[in-house]
Amino acid sequence: MTSQNRSRLGIGDGVVRGGQRFTVVGVSGTTVLLADRAGKVEKTALAVLLAEDGFAFTDMPGPKPVPALGSLEGLPPEVIERARWWERHILDVLNVGAAAGIPPLGAREAA
């Protein structure tokens, strides 16, 4: 487990809640969406999550790509493709794309 002295909780972060591991798949205001390993999503209040006995961050370094289509399910294909484009662009800007094995956006578009 990592230090509990974190300054933020964001998409892609790993947490333990009730002895079970989750990945943060959404944050909106004070609401957090957590996905378990099977992909089941739970909604909880940030204050409730942080106050729970046994809550902990797990070692999940760096930003994560957009989760599998589950969070984009039901959207038109052109919206999904645009979301994927933005994901790649943001990873490029954050300079984490190469570390994640994602080629630079310019190289992908030229192909």
C-alpha positions as CSV (number, residue, x, y, z in Angstrom):
1,M,0.0,0.0,0.0
2,T,1.1,3.6,-0.6
3,S,1.1,6.4,1.8
4,Q,-2.2,7.7,3.0
5,N,-0.9,11.3,2.8
6,R,-2.2,11.8,-0.8
7,S,-3.4,15.1,-2.0
8,R,-5.9,13.8,-4.6
9,L,-7.9,10.9,-5.8
10,G,-8.3,10.5,-9.5
11,I,-9.3,8.2,-12.3
12,G,-7.0,5.2,-12.5
13,D,-6.1,5.3,-8.8
14,G,-6.4,2.0,-7.0
15,V,-8.1,1.8,-3.6
16,V,-9.0,-0.9,-1.1
17,R,-12.5,-0.7,0.5
18,G,-13.9,-3.4,2.7
19,G,-11.0,-5.6,2.0
20,Q,-11.7,-5.5,-1.8
21,R,-9.6,-3.8,-4.5
22,F,-11.2,-1.2,-6.7
23,T,-10.1,1.2,-9.5
24,V,-11.4,4.7,-9.6
25,V,-13.3,5.1,-12.9
26,G,-15.0,8.4,-12.3
27,V,-15.0,11.4,-10.1
28,S,-17.6,14.2,-10.2
29,G,-17.7,16.7,-7.5
30,T,-17.8,14.7,-4.3
31,T,-19.0,11.5,-6.0
32,V,-16.6,8.7,-6.8
33,L,-17.2,5.7,-9.1
34,L,-15.3,2.5,-8.2
35,A,-15.0,-0.6,-10.4
36,D,-14.1,-3.9,-9.0
37,R,-12.0,-6.5,-10.8
38,A,-15.2,-7.9,-12.5
39,G,-16.1,-4.5,-13.8
40,K,-19.0,-3.9,-11.5
41,V,-19.3,-0.2,-10.7
42,E,-20.2,1.3,-7.3
43,K,-21.0,5.0,-6.6
44,T,-20.0,6.5,-3.3
45,A,-19.5,9.8,-1.6
46,L,-15.8,10.8,-1.4
47,A,-16.1,11.7,2.3
48,V,-17.7,8.3,3.1
49,L,-15.0,6.4,1.2
50,L,-12.1,8.3,2.9
51,A,-13.6,7.8,6.3
52,E,-14.1,4.0,6.0
53,D,-12.1,1.7,8.3
54,G,-9.6,-0.1,6.1
55,F,-9.6,2.4,3.3
56,A,-6.2,2.5,1.6
57,F,-4.6,3.6,-1.7
58,T,-2.9,0.8,-3.6
59,D,0.2,1.0,-5.8
60,M,-1.1,2.0,-9.2
61,P,1.3,4.6,-10.5
62,G,0.5,7.1,-13.2
63,P,-2.6,7.9,-15.2
64,K,-4.5,5.1,-16.7
65,P,-6.2,4.9,-20.1
66,V,-9.9,5.2,-20.5
67,P,-11.5,2.1,-19.0
68,A,-12.8,-0.6,-21.3
69,L,-15.9,0.4,-23.3
70,G,-18.0,-0.1,-20.2
71,S,-17.9,3.6,-19.3
72,L,-18.5,4.6,-23.0
73,E,-21.1,1.9,-23.7
74,G,-24.2,3.1,-25.5
75,L,-22.5,6.2,-27.0
76,P,-22.4,6.6,-30.8
77,P,-19.3,5.2,-32.4
78,E,-18.0,8.6,-33.5
79,V,-18.2,9.8,-29.8
80,I,-16.3,6.8,-28.6
81,E,-13.6,7.4,-31.3
82,R,-13.3,11.0,-30.3
83,A,-13.0,10.1,-26.6
84,R,-10.2,7.6,-27.6
85,W,-8.5,10.4,-29.6
86,W,-8.6,12.7,-26.6
87,E,-7.3,10.0,-24.4
88,R,-4.3,9.5,-26.6
89,H,-3.7,13.2,-26.9
90,I,-3.8,13.8,-23.1
91,L,-1.4,10.9,-22.5
92,D,0.9,12.4,-25.1
93,V,0.7,15.8,-23.4
94,L,1.4,14.2,-20.0
95,N,4.3,12.3,-21.7
96,V,3.1,9.0,-20.3
97,G,2.1,7.5,-23.6
98,A,5.6,6.1,-24.4
99,A,5.9,4.6,-20.9
100,A,2.5,2.9,-21.5
101,G,3.7,1.6,-25.0
102,I,1.4,4.0,-26.9
103,P,3.1,5.6,-30.0
104,P,3.0,9.4,-30.2
105,L,-0.3,10.7,-31.7
106,G,1.4,12.2,-34.8
107,A,2.9,8.8,-35.6
108,R,-0.5,7.1,-35.2
109,E,-2.2,9.6,-37.5
110,A,0.5,9.4,-40.2
111,A,0.1,5.6,-40.3
